[in-house]
């Protein structure tokens, strides 16, 4: 049995009362899982000390909307073949780990690249974040015109919805991802959006949710229009991304049903800042600038008890969780609440029994080390000193420079 005792400048342990830094305590880890905090004098004789006393320690960051096989480069270049998409997925997994993301929930990929990526990382054949595969995201029938690298599967009716979810879970999906409404045409005005999108019905969504629950996993929905959000709430999905059509009336329902919100702010912010240089037309830039959850509504959601989670939808221009954290903070969330969104809340939204994102006993020792206290200054997340995955410390001296070089300004 491998036993380690971890020393840090402070452990950013987010509690209902604030932050417990566990001063003068060590974090005991056995076989890759956290045991708890204790004083040096109480540690077992056979424990190995890991000294990270120059750094603050936080649970590993979690991206709940990771697109491994579809990355848009700063010049607008996109993968246009299966091989190129596989290479992009490998690069993305390595980059996410270097930026402090220890777990990433896939939004799906062509030919189930995310599943193969997950297996390769778990087997130690390559470096990368833990990947929760979704395999093929589900879309309403007739909407397979999505970019082929999304690897979508069309669903028509409740019976087909039931069958699709069962098959995905049997084939290894960790969660079910759906695009609750898909564009018939793009429209920049959020008030007009519902008339321009084809949504899943409540009956279809309810079957997906029921089948996922029976298998012990959740449904995540990307929902743009108010109508699609209404349907998702009625069906009881676990989390909703984008949610441009979100209304104040939705918030008490989300809080009561435990439905988390992933605003995907980094996606829109990156396209707004760099979209023209990457070849996005003015209409698309205008659309993402307008279709964005307003800061006051986001704060209202948080105050109403809705879990805010970090999801980058990072197909575009290598956006990452640090950028999402920045945007959530700019919207008005405190640094502590942003860190909860990137750790605890994200863990709860992935599966019923995900065992990381906290410093709790028996949780997996996925940890990130930074030079300064991120609960006081979120910018410290831009300088990752080291990453620990399941108790194994990775101290790549090039992590910080790699992250800085790859992050959009």
C-alpha positions in Angstrom: 0.0 0.0 0.0 1.4 3.4 -1.1 1.2 6.0 1.6 2.0 9.7 1.0 1.7 12.8 3.2 1.4 16.0 1.2 2.5 19.3 2.5 1.4 22.6 0.9 1.5 26.3 1.6 -2.3 26.0 2.0 -5.1 23.6 1.0 -8.0 25.6 -0.6 -10.7 23.5 1.0 -14.0 25.3 0.2 -16.5 24.8 3.0 -19.9 26.4 3.7 -18.2 28.8 6.1 -15.4 29.9 3.7 -12.0 28.4 3.1 -10.1 26.0 5.4 -6.4 26.1 4.6 -5.6 23.3 7.1 -2.6 25.2 8.4 0.2 23.0 9.9 -1.6 19.9 8.6 -0.6 17.3 6.0 -2.9 15.6 3.5 -2.6 11.8 3.9 -3.0 9.8 0.6 -3.2 6.0 0.4 -3.2 4.2 -3.0 -4.3 7.3 -4.8 -7.2 8.3 -2.5 -7.4 10.9 0.1 -7.6 9.7 3.7 -7.8 13.1 5.5 -5.7 15.8 7.2 -3.5 15.3 10.2 -0.6 16.7 12.1 3.0 15.6 11.2 3.4 13.9 14.6 0.4 11.7 13.9 1.4 10.4 10.5 2.3 6.7 10.0 6.0 5.8 10.1 6.0 4.3 6.6 4.6 7.4 4.9 6.5 9.2 2.2 6.5 13.1 2.4 5.7 15.0 -0.7 6.8 18.6 -0.2 4.9 21.2 -2.2 5.1 23.8 0.5 5.9 26.5 -2.0 2.4 26.0 -3.6 -1.3 26.2 -2.7 -3.3 23.1 -3.4 -6.8 22.9 -4.9 -8.8 20.0 -6.2 -8.3 19.3 -9.8 -10.4 21.4 -12.2 -13.3 19.9 -14.1 -14.4 20.8 -17.6 -18.0 19.6 -18.1 -18.1 20.5 -21.9 -15.0 19.2 -23.6 -14.8 18.7 -27.4 -11.7 16.6 -27.9 -11.8 16.1 -31.7 -12.8 19.5 -32.9 -10.5 22.4 -32.1 -10.3 25.6 -34.1 -6.9 27.2 -34.3 -6.3 30.9 -34.0 -6.1 31.2 -37.8 -9.5 29.5 -38.1 -8.1 26.2 -39.3 -10.3 23.2 -38.4 -9.5 19.4 -38.6 -10.8 18.1 -41.9 -10.1 14.4 -41.6 -10.3 11.6 -39.0 -6.6 11.4 -38.6 -6.3 15.1 -38.0 -9.1 14.9 -35.4 -7.4 12.1 -33.5 -4.2 14.2 -33.4 -6.2 17.2 -32.1 -7.8 15.0 -29.4 -4.4 13.9 -28.2 -3.2 17.5 -28.1 -6.3 18.7 -26.3 -6.1 16.0 -23.6 -2.4 16.9 -22.9 -3.2 20.6 -22.9 -6.1 20.2 -20.5 -4.0 18.4 -18.0 -1.3 21.0 -18.3 -3.8 23.7 -17.5 -5.0 22.0 -14.3 -8.0 20.2 -15.7 -7.8 16.7 -14.2 -11.2 15.6 -15.4 -13.0 16.5 -18.7 -16.5 15.4 -19.7 -16.7 14.9 -23.4 -19.5 16.3 -25.5 -18.9 13.5 -28.0 -16.7 13.0 -31.1 -16.7 11.4 -34.5 -16.2 7.6 -34.4 -16.2 7.7 -30.6 -12.7 9.2 -30.4 -13.4 10.2 -26.9 -13.9 6.6 -25.7 -10.6 5.5 -27.2 -8.9 8.6 -25.8 -10.3 7.8 -22.3 -9.1 4.2 -22.5 -5.6 5.2 -23.7 -5.2 7.7 -20.9 -6.5 5.3 -18.2 -4.1 2.6 -19.5 -1.1 4.9 -19.2 -0.4 4.9 -23.0 -0.6 8.7 -23.1 -0.8 11.7 -20.8 -4.0 13.6 -20.4 -7.0 14.5 -18.2 -9.4 11.8 -17.2 -12.0 11.8 -20.0 -15.7 10.9 -19.3 -16.8 9.8 -22.8 -20.3 10.6 -24.3 -19.6 8.8 -27.6 -22.3 10.2 -29.9 -24.3 13.3 -28.9 -28.0 13.0 -29.7 -29.8 15.5 -31.9 -33.4 15.7 -33.2 -34.1 13.8 -36.4 -33.1 15.6 -39.6 -30.4 17.6 -37.8 -27.3 15.6 -38.7 -26.0 18.6 -40.7 -23.8 19.4 -37.6 -20.1 19.3 -38.3 -19.2 15.6 -38.8 -16.6 15.7 -36.1 -19.3 16.1 -33.5 -20.3 12.5 -34.4 -24.0 13.1 -33.8 -26.7 10.5 -33.8 -30.3 11.4 -34.8 -33.2 10.5 -32.6 -36.8 10.3 -33.7 -39.5 9.7 -31.1 -39.5 8.3 -27.5 -38.9 4.7 -28.5 -35.8 5.7 -30.5 -34.7 7.9 -27.6 -34.9 4.9 -25.3 -33.0 2.7 -27.7 -30.2 5.3 -28.4 -29.5 5.9 -24.7 -29.4 2.2 -23.9 -27.0 1.5 -26.7 -24.7 4.4 -25.8 -24.4 3.3 -22.2 -23.8 -0.3 -23.2 -21.0 0.9 -25.5 -19.3 2.8 -22.7 -20.8 6.3 -22.4 -20.3 7.8 -19.0 -23.0 10.3 -19.5 -25.5 11.2 -22.2 -25.1 14.5 -24.1 -27.9 16.0 -26.2 -28.4 19.0 -28.3 -31.9 19.9 -27.1 -32.5 22.2 -30.0 -30.6 22.5 -33.2 -30.6 25.5 -35.6 -32.8 25.6 -38.6 -31.1 28.9 -39.2 -29.1 31.2 -36.9 -30.7 34.2 -35.4 -28.9 36.9 -33.4 -32.0 38.0 -31.4 -32.5 35.7 -28.4 -36.2 36.6 -28.3 -36.6 35.2 -31.9 -34.4 32.2 -31.4 -37.2 29.7 -30.5 -38.8 30.1 -33.9 -35.6 29.2 -35.7 -34.7 26.0 -33.8 -35.9 22.4 -33.8 -36.2 21.0 -30.2 -36.5 17.6 -28.7 -40.0 17.0 -27.3 -40.6 16.4 -23.6 -41.5 12.8 -24.3 -38.2 12.2 -26.1 -36.2 14.0 -23.3 -38.0 12.1 -20.5 -37.1 8.7 -22.0 -33.5 9.8 -22.3 -33.4 10.9 -18.6 -35.2 7.8 -17.4 -32.8 5.4 -19.2 -29.7 7.3 -18.0 -30.9 7.3 -14.4 -31.5 3.5 -14.5 -27.9 3.1 -15.6 -26.5 5.5 -12.9 -25.6 8.4 -15.2 -26.9 11.8 -16.1 -28.1 13.7 -19.1 -26.4 17.0 -20.1 -28.3 19.2 -22.5 -27.1 22.0 -24.6 -30.2 24.2 -24.9 -30.4 27.5 -26.6 -34.0 28.6 -26.9 -36.5 29.2 -24.1 -38.7 26.4 -25.4 -35.9 23.9 -25.3 -35.0 24.9 -21.8 -38.7 24.5 -20.8 -38.6 21.0 -22.2 -35.4 20.1 -20.4 -36.7 21.3 -17.1 -39.9 19.3 -17.5 -37.9 16.1 -18.3 -35.4 16.6 -15.5 -32.0 16.7 -17.1 -29.0 17.0 -14.8 -27.4 20.0 -16.4 -27.9 22.6 -19.1 -25.3 24.4 -21.2 -25.4 27.7 -23.1 -29.0 28.4 -22.1 -29.2 31.7 -23.9 -33.0 31.7 -23.6 -32.9 31.3 -19.8 -35.6 33.2 -17.9 -35.8 34.2 -14.2 -38.9 31.9 -14.0 -36.7 28.9 -14.7 -34.4 29.4 -11.7 -36.5 28.1 -8.9 -37.4 25.0 -10.9 -33.7 24.4 -11.6 -32.8 24.8 -7.9 -35.6 22.5 -6.8 -34.7 19.8 -9.3 -30.9 20.1 -8.8 -30.3 21.1 -12.4 -26.9 22.7 -12.9 -26.1 25.5 -15.3 -23.0 25.7 -17.5 -23.1 29.2 -19.0 -20.3 28.5 -21.5 -19.0 32.1 -21.3 -15.5 31.4 -22.5 -16.8 30.2 -25.9 -18.7 33.4 -26.6 -15.9 35.6 -25.2 -13.2 34.0 -27.3 -15.2 34.2 -30.5 -16.1 37.9 -29.7 -12.4 38.7 -29.1 -10.7 36.7 -31.8 -13.5 35.5 -34.1 -12.7 37.9 -37.0 -9.1 36.8 -37.2 -10.2 33.2 -37.2 -12.5 33.7 -40.1 -15.9 33.8 -38.3 -18.3 36.1 -40.2 -19.6 39.2 -38.6 -23.1 37.7 -38.2 -21.7 34.8 -36.1 -19.7 37.2 -33.9 -22.8 39.4 -33.5 -24.9 36.3 -32.6 -22.5 35.1 -29.8 -22.2 38.6 -28.5 -26.0 38.9 -28.1 -26.8 35.4 -27.1 -25.2 35.3 -23.7 -26.6 34.9 -20.2 -26.7 38.3 -18.7 -24.5 38.8 -15.6 -27.4 39.8 -13.4 -29.4 36.7 -14.4 -26.3 34.5 -13.7 -26.0 36.1 -10.3 -29.7 35.6 -9.8 -29.3 31.9 -10.6 -26.5 31.5 -8.1 -28.5 33.3 -5.4 -31.5 31.1 -6.1 -29.4 28.0 -5.3 -28.6 26.8 -8.9 -25.2 25.1 -9.1 -23.0 26.9 -11.6 -20.5 24.6 -13.4 -17.6 25.2 -15.7 -18.0 24.0 -19.3 -15.9 25.4 -22.0 -17.3 24.0 -25.2 -13.7 24.4 -26.2 -13.9 23.6 -29.9 -13.2 27.2 -30.5 -9.7 28.7 -30.3 -8.5 26.5 -27.4 -10.6 28.1 -24.7 -10.1 26.5 -21.3 -11.4 26.3 -17.7 -9.2 29.2 -16.6 -10.9 31.4 -19.2 -14.3 30.2 -18.1 -13.3 31.0 -14.5 -12.2 34.5 -15.5 -15.6 35.1 -17.3 -17.6 33.9 -14.3 -15.6 36.2 -12.0 -16.2 39.1 -14.4 -19.9 38.3 -14.3 -19.8 38.9 -10.5 -19.3 35.5 -8.9 -16.7 35.5 -6.0 -13.4 33.7 -6.4 -14.6 31.1 -4.0 -17.8 30.5 -5.9 -15.9 30.3 -9.1 -13.6 27.6 -7.7 -16.7 25.7 -6.5 -18.0 25.8 -10.1 -14.7 24.5 -11.4 -14.4 21.6 -8.8 -17.2 20.6 -6.5 -20.2 21.6 -8.6 -18.7 20.0 -11.7 -18.1 16.8 -9.9 -21.7 16.5 -8.7 -23.0 17.2 -12.2 -21.1 14.4 -14.0 -22.3 11.2 -12.4 -24.2 10.3 -9.2 -21.1 9.0 -7.5 -18.1 10.9 -8.9 -15.3 10.7 -6.4 -13.2 13.8 -6.9 -13.4 17.6 -6.8 -13.2 17.7 -3.0 -10.7 17.0 -0.1 -13.1 14.5 1.4 -12.0 11.1 2.7 -11.8 8.4 0.1 -12.1 10.8 -2.8 -9.5 10.4 -5.6 -6.4 12.4 -5.1 -6.7 14.6 -8.2 -5.0 17.9 -7.2 -3.5 21.0 -8.7 -0.7 23.2 -7.3 -0.4 26.9 -7.9 2.0 29.6 -6.6 -0.6 31.8 -5.0 -4.0 31.4 -3.3 -6.6 31.2 -6.0 -9.4 32.0 -3.5 -7.8 35.4 -3.2 -6.7 35.8 -6.8 -8.1 33.6 -9.6 -5.2 34.6 -11.9 -3.0 32.2 -10.0 -4.7 29.4 -12.0 -2.8 30.6 -15.0 0.5 29.4 -13.4 0.2 25.7 -12.8 3.2 24.3 -10.9 2.2 20.7 -10.8 -0.7 18.3 -11.2 -1.5 15.2 -9.3 -3.6 12.4 -10.8 -4.8 9.6 -8.5 -1.9 10.3 -6.1 0.8 10.5 -8.7 2.6 13.9 -8.9 3.5 15.3 -12.3 5.9 18.1 -12.1 6.6 19.1 -15.7 8.7 22.2 -15.5 7.2 23.3 -18.8 3.6 23.2 -17.7 3.3 26.9 -16.8 4.9 28.2 -20.0 2.9 25.7 -22.1 -0.4 26.9 -20.6 0.6 30.6 -21.1 1.5 30.0 -24.7 -1.7 28.1 -25.5 -4.2 30.3 -23.7 -6.1 33.0 -25.7 -5.7 36.6 -24.6 
